[in-house]
Amino acid sequence: MVKKTSQRKFYENAIKNWPEDERPREKLLKFGEHTLTNAELLAILLRSGVKGNSALDLGRKLIAKFNTFRNLSHTDISQWKEIKGLGEAKICQIKAALEIGKRFMAEVKKPKGKVKSSKEVADLFMPRMRDLKKEVFKIILLDGRNNITDIVEIDEGTVTQTSPYVREIISKALQNFSPAIACVHNHPSGDPRPSQNDKIFTRELVKAGRLMQIKILDHVIIGDNRYFSFADKGIL
């Protein structure tokens, strides 16, 4: 009887064959995650490489191709697949980690107490909305002291426009007993300047708010690291 040999593949450049202090996972545990390069952090998420390329090699290729984590977060998946060895599972692992980072930033930047400025609103929504491919419209529900009580997504539109319903926005405010709200939506083009439709919609919303005794504090448009505030411009 012939004894079967192991079919397990062995790659000389596999991370497990490296000196312990050079392995990303061991480095993280010993020295902390802040000491790792971007490629090493990606290697931990990727977990394993493919023939001829370790997980760190794949991480380096991703950084070389996209330069930043932000670019990774909004680039079409088809471009990721151009790197040999990046299957759907590995792509999903990294995409999930990037989304966790965005949500963490939103939590960290969430204003406490009163919303005092358009910048606070922009800082809260910029990390998650500036790279969206479609327009998304949200309302910030506020109490009598302008403290945030909830954030509600109203509508997701096309790449060029969104069509939030004034009635639905006012209804949400009434349902939640919010005497004031602020609105925010993104422009996928990166240019936060309001369109004519944005201006018309904002005027209609302010009129409806006055009728129902709901104050519209601001309408902020998120662009690429820029924003536009109707309140700051004095056109509410």
ABEGO torsion letter per residue (X at the ends): XBBBBBABBBBAABAAABBAAABAAAAAAAAEAAABBAAAAAAAAAGBBBBGBBAAAAAAAAAAAAGBAAAAAABBAAAAAABBGBBAAAAAAAAAAAAAAAAAAAAAABBBEBBABAAAAAAAAAAAAAABABBBBBBBBBBAAGBBABBBBABBBBAABBBBBAAAAAAAAAAAGBABBBBBBBBAAGBABBBAAAAAAAAAAAAAAAAAGBBBABBBBBBBGBBBBAAAAGAX
